[in-house]
Amino acid sequence: MIRAALLLLALLATPLRAQEDVVGALSQNTVAITANFNGSEIWVFGAVKRDQPVPEDAQPLEVLITVRGPDERVMVRKKARTFGIWVNRDAVEVDVAPSFYAIASTAPLYQIISETERLRHRIGFDQAVRLIGAPSDVEHPRDFARAVTRIRRENGLYTQDESTIALNDETLFTTQIALPSNLVEGAYTARMFLLRGREVVAVTQVAIDVRKEGLERLIYTTAHERPLLYGLLSLAVALFAGWAASEIFRLLRR
């Protein structure tokens, strides 16, 4: 009885941490890939909801945002020099690799999130690109996953921008995510994390629909749903282009 009373007093004496939640929105939830699409930008907005004021001794609030595209399998080959010729030696299929992956934060990741929390929420390039299995005769299989990350960072498909989120009065935040021209069609997800003391206290996510439209949509649909028609049309276009080029050349020679 005495022990229960002491426990109750201890709980009453412990200050309650303010419950926080995050509400997020995007400047656009749909990205249209057209014939002249050369990239786009999405503004990410968010607000923090609280049921009571934040204690003065609370850790500073940090914000982390990730935008992830559809996952895909990637075959990675490693070249080696054999008898003076570069040939493919080893090949490993990376099981999970998002077609697009962007990270934005109010500060460097190692400062605002613990390694345990980062692994639990699968944040970071090493968590996004995963190699579940590899041939036993391949040395250093993780190098193949790192190669995917390196190549896609060079192509602008993977980005990490630290200290780019503007946070006002620990209530409102915003940042800009650049989408390159070589986007893959599909469902994208923007996740927004609130952190205090390097721990995640709230998370929400918003969907982004990236799809082809116009001529790009027609070509994509025909190629995948009517391959025979697509092949015949491609042959007809090639024949017409060849005939037109020969006629133009003939007229110029006159």
Stockholm file with secondary structure:
# STOCKHOLM 1.0

chainA/1-254         MIRAALLLLALLATPLRAQEDVVGALSQNTVAITANFNGSEIWVFGAVKRDQPVPEDAQPLEVLITVRGPDERVMVRKKARTFGIWVNRDAVEVDVAPSFYAIASTAPLYQIISETERLRHRIGFDQAVRLIGAPSDVEHPRDFARAVTRIRRENGLYTQDESTIALNDETLFTTQIALPSNLVEGAYTARMFLLRGREVVAVTQVAIDVRKEGLERLIYTTAHERPLLYGLLSLAVALFAGWAASEIFRLLRR
#=GR chainA/1-254 SS CHHHHHHHHHHHHSCCCCCEEEEEEESCSEEEECTTCCCEEEEEEEEEEESSCCCTTSCCEEEEEEEECCEEEEEEEEEEEETTEEEEEEEEEEEEEESCEEEEESSCHHHHSCHHHHHHTTCSHHHHSBCCCCCTTCSCTHHHHHHHHHHHHHTTSEEEETTCCEEETTTEEEEEEEECTTCCSEEEEEEEEEEETTEEEEEEEEEEEEEECTHHHHHHHHHHHCHHHHHHHHHHHHHHHHHHHHHHHHHHHC
#=GC SS_cons         CHHHHHHHHHHHHSCCCCCEEEEEEESCSEEEECTTCCCEEEEEEEEEEESSCCCTTSCCEEEEEEEECCEEEEEEEEEEEETTEEEEEEEEEEEEEESCEEEEESSCHHHHSCHHHHHHTTCSHHHHSBCCCCCTTCSCTHHHHHHHHHHHHHTTSEEEETTCCEEETTTEEEEEEEECTTCCSEEEEEEEEEEETTEEEEEEEEEEEEEECTHHHHHHHHHHHCHHHHHHHHHHHHHHHHHHHHHHHHHHHC
//
